[in-house]
Amino acid sequence: MSEESRVAIVTGAARGIGAATARRLAADGMAVAVVDIEEAATKETVDAIAGAGGRALGVGADVSDRDQVEARLRRRFAGAAVHRPAGDRSGQPGC
């Protein structure tokens, strides 16, 4: 699978390290789902990625609620497979 057909899901990506990570992955050719608890806060990161020629979309979700995150990603990526990586512990206490 080429980088062009891959999507990175970056949580906490509205600012700081999350935003920097999202921008870097986009610069490396990946499409990026910019996830933050406040969807409106993702706009700056999404706009920066798009302005640099990358592909990104903002998703508002509380990452402590695994079902909410999965439902919102499925809705935004309708028709695409959304898989959890092996060993994923998102949404569990302490993670």
MARMIVEX-771548 format. One line per 10 residues: for each residue x, y, z of N, C-alpha, C. Coordinates in pm, 1 decimal. Layout:
BEGIN
X/Y/Z/X/Y/Z/X/Y/Z | ...
// end
This chain:
BEGIN
85.0/-117.9/0.0/0.0/0.0/0.0/89.0/123.4/0.0 | 63.9/213.4/-91.6/146.0/333.7/-100.0/104.7/434.3/6.3 | 194.0/527.1/36.0/162.0/632.4/131.9/42.0/713.5/84.0 | 25.5/729.0/-49.0/-82.7/808.9/-104.0/-219.9/751.3/-73.1 | -229.1/622.4/-47.9/-357.9/560.3/-21.3/-380.1/535.6/127.2 | -293.6/588.1/210.4/-304.7/566.1/354.9/-356.3/690.2/424.5 | -427.5/666.4/533.8/-481.1/774.8/614.8/-424.5/762.1/755.2 | -369.0/869.6/804.5/-322.1/874.4/942.8/-430.7/939.9/1026.8 | -458.4/882.1/1142.0/-554.0/939.4/1235.8/-472.6/991.7/1353.3 | -471.7/1124.4/1369.6/-390.6/1187.6/1473.5/-484.0/1252.2/1575.0
-476.1/1206.9/1699.4/-559.8/1263.0/1804.3/-487.8/1377.6/1873.6 | -566.1/1469.6/1928.4/-507.6/1587.3/1991.2/-437.2/1673.4/1889.1 | -486.7/1672.0/1766.1/-415.1/1731.9/1653.7/-451.7/1877.3/1625.7 | -529.1/1939.3/1713.7/-565.8/2078.7/1691.3/-451.4/2174.1/1723.3 | -357.8/2129.0/1806.2/-248.3/2217.7/1846.6/-128.8/2136.3/1895.2 | -19.9/2204.0/1916.2/97.9/2143.2/1977.7/157.5/2026.3/1900.4 | 200.7/1926.1/1975.8/267.2/1809.6/1917.1/174.8/1736.0/1820.7 | 46.8/1726.2/1854.6/-49.2/1659.6/1765.9/-59.1/1729.1/1631.9 | -65.8/1862.3/1632.1/-73.2/1938.3/1507.4/55.0/1922.3/1426.1 | 168.9/1926.1/1493.8/297.4/1908.7/1424.8/306.7/1769.7/1362.8
258.3/1670.7/1434.2/259.4/1533.4/1382.1/169.7/1523.3/1258.9 | 51.3/1581.7/1266.9/-41.8/1578.6/1153.8/19.3/1645.8/1031.0 | 81.9/1762.1/1051.7/144.9/1832.7/939.0/258.4/1750.8/878.9 | 337.5/1685.7/963.4/450.2/1606.0/913.0/401.0/1486.6/831.7 | 299.9/1415.6/883.2/245.8/1300.6/810.3/187.1/1343.7/676.0 | 120.6/1458.8/674.2/66.8/1511.1/548.1/179.9/1546.5/452.2 | 285.8/1606.4/503.9/401.1/1640.7/419.8/466.2/1516.0/361.9 | 453.5/1404.9/433.8/507.0/1277.3/386.1/412.3/1207.5/289.3 | 298.9/1272.5/256.7/208.7/1221.0/154.1/84.8/1148.7/203.9 | 66.2/1142.4/332.8/-51.8/1073.4/384.5/-169.4/1169.9/397.0
-290.5/1118.3/378.4/-409.6/1194.9/413.4/-421.1/1186.4/565.0 | -471.1/1291.8/628.4/-472.2/1296.1/774.3/-611.0/1330.6/827.3 | -656.4/1250.5/922.3/-775.1/1283.7/999.9/-725.3/1356.4/1124.2 | -757.0/1483.9/1132.2/-715.7/1569.5/1243.3/-825.4/1560.2/1349.2 | -799.8/1485.8/1456.7/-901.6/1458.9/1558.2/-873.8/1540.2/1684.4 | -979.5/1604.7/1733.5/-970.2/1678.0/1859.4/-1108.9/1680.8/1921.3 | -1115.8/1698.2/2050.4/-1244.9/1699.3/2118.7/-1333.9/1812.1/2065.5 | -1273.7/1922.5/2022.1/-1347.2/2034.3/1963.9/-1320.6/2038.9/1813.9 | -1418.9/1997.7/1734.5/-1398.4/1993.3/1589.7/-1358.8/2129.1/1532.2 | -1417.8/2236.4/1581.2/-1384.9/2370.4/1530.3/-1236.8/2402.4/1549.5
-1176.4/2346.2/1652.4/-1034.7/2371.6/1681.4/-942.3/2305.0/1579.1 | -993.9/2209.3/1502.7/-910.5/2140.1/1404.3/-888.6/2223.5/1277.9 | -968.1/2328.2/1259.0/-965.1/2405.2/1134.7/-826.6/2459.2/1101.7 | -756.5/2514.2/1200.2/-624.9/2572.6/1173.6/-526.6/2467.8/1121.1 | -525.5/2350.4/1182.8/-435.4/2243.3/1137.8/-475.3/2194.6/999.4 | -605.4/2173.6/977.7/-654.0/2128.3/846.7/-617.8/2231.2/740.1 | -639.9/2359.7/768.5/-608.0/2464.9/671.5/-458.1/2471.1/641.5 | -374.5/2451.3/743.8/-228.8/2452.8/722.6/-186.9/2338.1/631.9 | -245.1/2221.3/654.5/-212.9/2104.6/571.2/-258.7/2128.1/427.6 | -383.4/2174.8/411.6/-435.8/2200.2/277.3/-355.9/2308.7/206.6
-316.6/2411.6/281.2/-237.9/2520.8/223.4/-102.2/2475.9/173.3 | -51.2/2369.4/231.1/78.5/2314.7/188.8/60.8/2204.9/83.4 | -63.7/2187.9/36.3/-88.8/2088.9/-68.8/-127.0/1951.3/-19.0 | -149.5/1937.0/111.1/-185.5/1806.7/166.6/-335.7/1785.8/174.0 | -372.2/1666.9/219.6/-513.7/1630.6/233.6/-543.4/1604.2/380.6 | -646.1/1673.3/432.8/-681.8/1656.3/573.3/-828.5/1689.8/593.3 | -883.6/1633.6/698.7/-1017.5/1671.0/740.8/-1022.1/1668.4/891.9 | -1106.4/1753.9/947.3/-1119.8/1763.4/1092.1/-1232.2/1674.3/1142.0 | -1207.7/1610.1/1254.2/-1306.8/1523.6/1317.4/-1312.6/1559.5/1465.2 | -1431.6/1594.5/1512.8/-1449.1/1622.0/1654.2/-1489.4/1494.8/1726.2
-1410.7/1453.0/1824.0/-1442.5/1332.1/1900.2/-1365.5/1332.2/2030.8 | -1427.8/1275.6/2132.1/-1366.2/1257.8/2263.0/-1296.5/1122.0/2261.4 | -1163.9/1121.0/2257.9/-1090.4/995.5/2242.8/-1102.4/903.3/2363.5 | -1158.0/953.1/2472.8/-1181.2/863.1/2585.7/-1305.8/777.9/2563.5 | -1382.1/808.0/2458.2/-1502.7/732.4/2423.0/-1477.5/660.4/2290.0 | -1427.4/540.2/2299.5/-1387.7/461.7/2182.0/-1499.5/449.8/2079.2 | -1622.3/423.2/2124.7/-1734.1/407.2/2031.8/-1763.6/537.0/1956.8 | -1753.2/651.3/2025.8/-1776.0/779.5/1960.9/-1671.7/804.7/1852.0 | -1547.6/778.7/1884.0/-1440.1/799.2/1786.1/-1463.8/711.8/1663.8 | -1490.7/585.4/1686.1/-1511.4/494.4/1574.0/-1631.6/535.6/1489.8
-1742.0/573.3/1554.5/-1862.3/613.9/1480.9/-1836.0/738.5/1396.6 | -1766.5/835.0/1454.0/-1740.6/958.8/1378.5/-1643.2/936.5/1264.0 | -1543.4/851.3/1284.5/-1451.5/820.7/1175.1/-1522.6/744.6/1064.7 | -1606.4/649.3/1102.1/-1682.3/575.0/1000.0/-1772.4/669.1/920.2 | -1834.6/764.4/988.9/-1922.6/858.6/919.2/-1842.0/946.1/823.4 | -1725.7/994.7/868.1/-1644.8/1082.9/783.0/-1578.8/1007.2/668.4 | -1547.5/879.2/691.1/-1484.1/796.6/588.6/-1582.2/693.1/536.7 | -1705.8/734.7/511.3/-1810.4/643.1/466.1/-1761.3/559.0/348.4 | -1778.8/430.1/360.9/-1738.7/338.6/255.0/-1596.1/288.1/267.6 | -1516.8/349.4/353.3/-1378.2/304.9/372.6/-1371.2/215.2/495.6
-1280.9/123.0/493.2/-1262.0/35.3/608.4/-1190.2/112.8/717.7 | -1241.0/103.9/839.6/-1175.7/164.4/955.5/-1136.1/50.2/1046.6 | -1006.7/29.4/1062.6/-955.6/-81.9/1142.5/-882.7/-30.8/1264.8 | -897.1/-101.3/1374.0/-818.6/-72.1/1493.6/-690.5/-153.3/1485.0 | -578.4/-93.8/1520.1/-454.0/-172.5/1518.5/-455.6/-278.4/1627.8 | -381.9/-383.5/1606.2/-370.4/-489.1/1707.4/-318.8/-428.3/1836.6 | -377.9/-465.6/1947.1/-333.8/-414.6/2075.2/-388.3/-278.6/2110.1 | -479.0/-225.0/2027.8/-536.5/-93.9/2054.4/-609.5/-94.9/2187.3 | -574.9/-0.4/2273.8/-639.4/9.6/2404.5/-709.1/142.9/2421.0 | -736.1/212.7/2310.5/-799.5/343.9/2320.0/-933.2/332.9/2390.6
-963.0/431.8/2469.0/-1088.4/435.8/2540.2/-1087.3/359.8/2671.9 | -976.6/295.9/2703.2/-966.7/221.4/2829.9/-902.1/309.6/2934.3 | -940.4/295.5/3059.4/-880.7/378.2/3165.0/-728.2/370.4/3164.9 | -667.1/485.3/3178.8/-521.1/491.9/3182.7/-455.2/499.7/3047.8 | -532.7/507.2/2943.6/-474.6/513.1/2809.0/-496.9/649.0/2745.8
// end
